[in-house]
Amino acid sequence: MSETHFGFDAVDEQAKAGRVRGVFDSVARKYDVMNDLMSLGLHRAWKAYAVAVARIRAGDRVLDVAGGTGDLARAFASRVGAGGLVVLSDINESMLRQGRDRLLDDGLIVPLLLCDAEMLPFAGATFDLVSVAFGLRNMTHKEKALAEMARVLKPGGRLLVLEFSKVAAPFSKAYDWYSFNVLPRIGRWVAGDAASYRYLAESIRVHPDQETLKSMMKTAGFGHVDVHNLSAGVVALHVGIKC
Ligand SMILES: C[S@@+](CC[C@H](N)C(=O)[O-])C[C@H]1O[C@@H](n2cnc3c(N)ncnc32)[C@H](O)[C@@H]1O
């Protein structure tokens, strides 16, 4: 049996997805308010930047992987127009339910799909754009998920990976202090769950850094990959072109 990371714990590969499911089942109802509190609203700017870089055109077909409560899907849906398509997918039913309700409240009907990013139920070359925001970190076999995202993209299609990354050295001590002392406390007060937010901080530390993820994307079939550091590398947007 192979082992993988669940935060700082080494766990059996078979166990990771279940532990991740437990985290998102626990936080789903408070997920959006926690995002605003923890990032002081910055997650909105990171996502807005990703949407701007996506340069969606009317008629595009877009798949948002690990889309959770649907922030990116909502932004894409208003850009693809009546002739386009946005699919919001996630492995977690509690997160997708929150996403569905929020989209309906905004008057948007977006197809939802409960699926594992490591086995996408689409034919090859289906989408113009695939996005994954703050989701890749939680996947057991990241190479497999990236290869799946490459497979379902049309040639010339783009993958956007928005994810926590390696912060610039001058900020790392303050960032560690915030992550390991403040985040779990906010998690306990607001969501009644410190452990899930400790997992968040730990999972960021064991996630591939900017250069490593870039080379993983190249191996997965993205001939060209650009990296955009945001907030001094707290987050990075990787943009891969399938070619
Ligand atoms: C931190 S949330 C991000 C949600 C949303 N993309 C956003 O940016 O707000 C991570 C999401 O990844 C999903 N996820 C984790 N592993 C997954 C997998 N193997 N396949 C699909 N989704 C997965 C979780 O269920 C969760 O909804």
The ligand as an SDF file (V2000), in Angstrom:
LIG
                    3D

 27 29  0  0  0  0  0  0  0  0999 V2000
  -11.0860   24.5730   -0.7950 C   0  0  0  0  0  0  0  0  0  0  0  0
  -12.4380   23.9510   -1.7140 S   0  0  0  0  0  0  0  0  0  0  0  0
  -12.4260   24.9880   -3.1580 C   0  0  0  0  0  0  0  0  0  0  0  0
  -13.7920   25.2750   -3.6760 C   0  0  0  0  0  0  0  0  0  0  0  0
  -13.8570   26.3290   -4.7850 C   0  0  0  0  0  0  0  0  0  0  0  0
  -13.1350   25.8870   -5.9590 N   0  0  0  0  0  0  0  0  0  0  0  0
  -13.3350   27.6580   -4.3270 C   0  0  0  0  0  0  0  0  0  0  0  0
  -12.2990   28.0890   -4.8400 O   0  0  0  0  0  0  0  0  0  0  0  0
  -13.9320   28.2610   -3.4320 O   0  0  0  0  0  0  0  0  0  0  0  0
  -11.7590   22.4380   -2.3290 C   0  0  0  0  0  0  0  0  0  0  0  0
  -12.7690   21.5680   -3.0430 C   0  0  0  0  0  0  0  0  0  0  0  0
  -12.0640   20.4800   -3.6510 O   0  0  0  0  0  0  0  0  0  0  0  0
  -12.9550   19.3820   -3.6630 C   0  0  0  0  0  0  0  0  0  0  0  0
  -12.1940   18.1440   -3.9430 N   0  0  0  0  0  0  0  0  0  0  0  0
  -11.2760   17.5430   -3.1630 C   0  0  0  0  0  0  0  0  0  0  0  0
  -10.8070   16.4240   -3.7610 N   0  0  0  0  0  0  0  0  0  0  0  0
  -11.4380   16.3330   -4.9720 C   0  0  0  0  0  0  0  0  0  0  0  0
  -11.3850   15.4050   -6.0380 C   0  0  0  0  0  0  0  0  0  0  0  0
  -10.5740   14.3360   -6.0180 N   0  0  0  0  0  0  0  0  0  0  0  0
  -12.1720   15.6130   -7.1110 N   0  0  0  0  0  0  0  0  0  0  0  0
  -13.0040   16.6910   -7.1700 C   0  0  0  0  0  0  0  0  0  0  0  0
  -13.0960   17.6010   -6.1720 N   0  0  0  0  0  0  0  0  0  0  0  0
  -12.3300   17.4340   -5.0810 C   0  0  0  0  0  0  0  0  0  0  0  0
  -13.5750   19.4380   -2.2770 C   0  0  0  0  0  0  0  0  0  0  0  0
  -14.7270   18.6530   -2.1670 O   0  0  0  0  0  0  0  0  0  0  0  0
  -13.8050   20.9440   -2.1170 C   0  0  0  0  0  0  0  0  0  0  0  0
  -15.1010   21.3220   -2.5340 O   0  0  0  0  0  0  0  0  0  0  0  0
  1  2  1  0
  2  3  1  0
  2 10  1  0
  3  4  1  0
  4  5  1  0
  5  6  1  0
  5  7  1  0
  7  8  2  0
  7  9  1  0
 10 11  1  0
 11 12  1  0
 11 26  1  0
 12 13  1  0
 13 14  1  0
 13 24  1  0
 14 15  1  0
 14 23  1  0
 15 16  2  0
 16 17  1  0
 17 18  1  0
 17 23  2  0
 18 19  1  0
 18 20  2  0
 20 21  1  0
 21 22  2  0
 22 23  1  0
 24 25  1  0
 24 26  1  0
 26 27  1  0
M  CHG  2   2   1   9  -1
M  END
$$$$
